[in-house]
Amino acid sequence: MRRWRDRLLSDDPLIRAMSYQSVLSAFAEGAFLTGSAVYFTRIVGLSAAQVGLGLTVAGVVTFLAAVPLGRAADRVGTRRTWIVGSALQALVFAAWLLAGSFAAFLVVTIALELAETWARSGRNAYRFAVFPPDARVRSLAYMRAARNVGYSLGALAGGLALAWPSLALVHALPLATALLLGLNTVFVARLPSVDEPGRDRARAARSAAPEAGPLRAWLSRRPRDPRSALANRPFLVASVADGVLASHQVLLNVVVPLWLVQETDAPRELLAWLFGTNTVLAVALQVAASRGVADVASSLRVERWGAACLLGSFAVLLVTHSTVGWVTIVLMWVGHVTITGSELWQSAGQWGLQAELSDPDRRGDYQGVAQLGYTMGNVWAPAVFTWLTMEQGPWGWGVLALVVLVAILVLHPAAHAAQRHLARVASPARPGL
């Protein structure tokens, strides 16, 4: 039993502690997410259109704020950002109890998205900084597996709240989530500190330089600064391409359910088994899929494997339109396994590229640009994927395959160019950074 526990949780005490934290935060978020539609419509009193509009507005605001929030993480400190951002998430979740109108819903949604984005910038930058290069991707793989466990357990808890005869448990979901995220903040605060040379140098520069207004100080970090993440244009291009390759999540969560119900003769109950397969494989195999990923070359290698799996899933799913009975069921399962393979390898490659292509002094800044690029590469996918696959037939799947091919072909030169840019402008990284 202990051997299996070490295999799933790692024998590294820090990885294990951060995996426990990942389970806790994902459980809290998964529980609320499962019951959120009912909470917003039945308790807050919103229409489905209002919920969609509010989420869209919050997404646009977060998109525009991603880079400034990343830079703020560098100034405040990545660990401190993660702590403060987590605490703000807990407080904002509690504020759902006060939301009773669309205006209040919009304010809370925007505040929550901003807090989550800031905390994520600090969290990811901290994870890259606290582990040595050869352990970064492996540690993130353990935490990704842990988050999948947490989300699954949280979804179960949210489902039990929905199944309760009254809305009492659904009404309590925001408070329960806030309390759990408050406990998560305590976990984060207990993690070890890391050296942050970028923050220390920035403070030294501010103290040595003549006094400047806040606007002038902020503008000094604009793209004309050669070390700014936005000045590393190939990194932004690589992030956009990686966002396209991460569209396996859209295929998994949007296209496959619609395709199975409308375009195949497979029973609808199969969807539960397919999603169960994805969860089990994601938990069991994420660490294995990340093994050996420690530099740009190995990251690009697993990105290619992920793209190949994604292309294979397109072909398998297209065939199910013309099959019947058990053949359809087996092929749908095979297609889901290939989508999961794409998810596992692309995630490992993405972590490796972000770790290796980020300036150690400006990890928060680079995380902001990575989120910006990822969104640009992925935000269009639900509408386009659905239209091409459900309305345009085989040639629509062909267009998607072409998009994926272009993305993986662009990713390689962009990543190498980003690496060269970093070598030109970044100060030499200290050992272990």
N, C-alpha and C positions, 0 to 999 in steps of 0.2 A: 504493500500500500504506500509506504513511504517513497519507494522508487517511482511509482506512478505519480505521486504528488510532486516530486522534484521534477519529473519530466514535463508536467503541465504548468508548474509554477516557477520553475527554475531553482537552482540551488544557490543563486546569488541573492543575498538578503535584500539588497536595494531593489532588484527587479521584482522580487516577491512582494515587497512592501508596496511598490507602485502598481503591481497587478491587483492586490487587494483594493487599493484606492480606485483602480479602474472599474472593478466589479461594483463597488459602492456607488460611484457617480453614474455609471451606466444603468444600474438598477433604478435609481431615482428618476433619471430622465426617461427610461423606458416605461415605467409605470405611468407617468403623467402623459407621455405621448400616446399610449394606448387609449387612455380615456379622454384625451383632449378634445376630440370632435364632439363628444357628448357634453363635455363641460362647457365648451364655447357656445353650443347651440341651445342646450337645455337650461343651463344655469346662468351664463352671461346673457343669453337671449339673442344671439346673433344668427343671421342667415348664413347659409353656406357661401354665398357670394361675398358677404362681408368678411368672413374668415379668410377666404382666398385673397381678397384685396389687401387685407391687413398684412398677411404673410408676404405678399409680393412687395408692398411698400417697405416692410422691414428688411427684406432681402436686398432691395435697391440701396437702402441706407447703409447696410452692412458692407455691401460691395464698395461703396464710395469711401467707407471709413476703414477698410482693411489695412491699407498702407499706413495711415496715420496711427492707428492703434498698434501696429507692429513696431513703429518707431518709438511710440510711447513705452512699449515693453522694454526696449533697450535702455531708455532713459531711467525708468523706474527700477529695472532689474527683472530678469525673467522669472525667477522664483517668487519675488514679491508680487509681480504682476499676476502670476498664477494664483497666489493666495488671495489677493484683493479681488481679482476677477471671480474666483469661486465664491467668495463671501457675497459679492454683489449679485451673483446668480441666485444664491439662497434668498436674499432679501427680495429680489424681484419676483421670484416664484411665490413668495408669501403675499405679494401685492395683488396676485390674481384674485384673492378673496375680496378685494375692494373694487374690482372691475365689474361694472354693471352697464356699460354702454360701449358703442363702437369706438368712441374717442378714447375711452379708458383702455380698451383692448389694444388699440393702435399704440398708445404710449407704452404700455407694459410690454407688448411684443417687440417694439423697437429697442427698448431698454434691455430686454432679455437677450436679443440677438447681439447687441453691442457688447454686453457683459460676457457672453459666451465666446465671441470672437476674440476679445482681448485676452480672456483666460486661456483660450486655445493657442494664441500666439506665444504667450509666456510658457505654457505647458510644453509645447513642441520644442521651443528654443531651449528650455531647461533640460529636456530629455537628451537633446543633441549634445549639450554642454557637459552633463554630469557623467556620461559614459564614454569610455575610450572608443576610438574609431572602429575597432574590430568587434565591439559589443553593441553598437548603437542599433543596427537594424534588428539584431536578435532580440534585444530588450523590447523594442517596439512591437515585435511579433508577439511576445508573451502578453504585452498589454492589450494588443488588439484582440487576441484570443480571450483575454479576461473580460474585455468590454462586450464581446459577443455573448459570453455567459451572463453578464449583468443585464444586458438588454433583454435576453430571453426570459430571465427570472422576473425582470420588471414588467415585461409584457404579460406574464402569467398573473402577477399581482394586479395589474391594471384590468385584466380580464375578469378577475374575481370581483373587483369593485363594480364593473359593469354588470355582472351577473346578479349582484345584490338586488333584492326586491325593490328597494328605494334608491334614491340618488344620494343618500347620506355619505356613502363611501366615496363616490365620485366627487362630491362637494369637498371632501377632506383631502383629495389628492394634492392640491397645491401646497397645503400646509405640511403634509407628510413629505412631499418632495423637498420643500424648503428645509425641513429639519434634517433630512438625510444629506442634503448638499451642505448644510452647516457642519455636520459631522465630517463630510468630505474635506471641507476647508481645514479642519483640525488635522486630518491626515496629511494634507499637503504641507501645512505649516511645520510638521515634524520631519519633513524630508531634509537631507543635508544641504547646506549652502554650497554654491559653486563660485569659482573665480569668474568675474565678469569684467575683463579688461576694457571692453568697449564702454561700459558705464563709467568705470573709473577714469578712463582717458577723457571722456566727455565732461565729467565733473572738473577735472584738472584744467581742461581747455576753457571751460566757462569761468573758472575762478581767475585764470590768467588773462583772459581777454577783456577788453573794455566792455562796460555794461551795454547791453543791447536789449531792445524791447523784445517781447515774446514773439511778435510777428517776424521780426528780422532773424531771431534765433531759429524759428521754425523754417523760414525760407532758406537758411544756410544748409539745411539737409535736403534741399530739392535736388532733382536729377543732375544739376550741374556739378554736384559733388561726385567725383568719379567713383567713390566707394559706396555711394547710395545703391540700394538694391534695384531701384528703378533705372539706374544708369547701366546696370547689367542687362541690357535688352535680350541677349540670348537666354538668360535665365527666365525672363518673362515668357519668351516664346516656348521654351521647354515646359514651363508650367501649364501653358495653354494646351500644348500637345498632350501632356500627361492628363489634363482634364478630359480631353477627348477619349483617351484610352480608359479612363475611369468610368466611362458610360456603361460599363458592365452592370453598374447598380441600377441604371434606368432599364436595361434589358431585363434584369432580374425582377425588379419590383413593379414595373409598369407593363412592359411589352409581353413578357411570358404569361402573366395572368390573363391579359386580354386575348392573346393569341390562342391559348389553350381553350378558353371558353367560346370564342367566336370562330376559330379557324380549324379546330381539330375535333375529333370525336372522343377525346379523352374525358373521363369523368371529372367533374369539378373538384371532387374530394382529393384528387391527385395533387392539387396545389399545396395542401397541408404537408404532404409527404415530401414534395419538392423543397419547400422552404425548410422543413426539418433536416433534409439532407444537406442543404447549404449551411445551416447553423452548425451541424455536427462536424462537417468537413472544415469549416472555417476555424472552429475551436481546436480540432485535432491536428490540422496540417499547416496552420499559419507559420509556426516556428520552423517546421521542416522546409517550407517553401522559401523561407528567408535565409536558410543556411548558406554560408559562403558569400553573402552580399556585403561587401565592405568597401567598395570603391566605385568609381564611375563605370568602369568596364563591366563589372559584375552586375551593377544595377541595370545597365542597358541590356545585359543578357537576359535577365528575368523579365524585363519589360517586353522583349521580343517574344519570350515564351507566353506571356500574358496576352499579347496581341494575337498570337497564333491560336490560343484557346478561344479568344473572342470571335475570330473569323470562323473557327470550326463550329462554334455554337450557332452562328448565322446559318451555315449550311445544314446542320442537323435540324434546326427548328423549321427551316423552309420545307424540308422533306416531309415533315409531319402533316403538312396540309393535304397530302395525297395518300397517307397511310390510314390503316384502320386497326381497331382492336388493340391487342397487346403490343403490336409493332409500334403504334403511336405512343403507348405508355412508356415502353422501353426507350424510345428515341427522345421523348421529352425528358426522361431522367438523365440520359446521356448528355443532352443539351444543357441541363442544369449543372451537371458535374463540370462540363467545360467552362461554363460561366463562372463557377466557383474557382476553377483553376486560374482563370483570368484575374479574378478578384485577388487571390492570394499572391500571385507573382507580380501583378501590377502594383499592389500596395507595397510589397517589399522593394521593388525598384524605385518607387516614388520616395520612400523614406531614405533610401541610399543616396539618391540624387540630391534631395534637399539637404541632407547632412553634409555631403561632400562639396556642394556648390554654393554653400552659404559662407559668407565672411564670418569667422568666429567672433569678431567684435560687434557684429550687427545681425545676430541671428533673428531677433524680433523683426527687424526691418525686412529681412528676407522671407520670414514667415508671412508677413503681410502681403508681399508681392506674390508669394506662392499661392496664397488664398485668392488673390485677385486673378491671377492667371488661370487657376483651377476653375473658378467660377465662369470666366470667359469661355473656357473650353467645354463646359458642361451644362451651362444654364439653358441652352437651346435644346438639349437632347430629349427631354420628355415629349415635347410637341413634335419635333422632327422625326424621332424614332417611331412614334405612334403613327404619324401620317404615312411615312414610307412603308412600314411593315403592314399596316392594316388596310391601307387604301391603294397602294401602288403595286402590290404583288411582287414577283421575283425580282424585277428590276429595282424595286425599292430596297430590297436586301442587298442587291449588288452595289447600290450607291453607298449604303452604310459600310460595306466592306471596303470600298474605295476610300471613304473618309478615314477608316481605321488605318489602312495602308499608308495614306499620306501622313497621318499623325505619327506613326512609328518611324517613318523615313525622316520626318522633320526633327523628331526628338533627338536622334543621334548627333547630327552636326550642331544642333542648338546646345546640347549638353556639353560637347567638347569646346564650343566657342565660349560658353559661360565659364568653363574651367580655365580657359586661357585668359579671359577678362579678369577673373579673380586673381590669377597668378600675377597679372600686371599691376593691379591696383591695391590688393590687400597686403597688409603687413604680414610678415611671416608668422604663421600660427605656432604657438608653443606646442611642445610635445603633449599628446593626449587631447588636443582640441580639434 
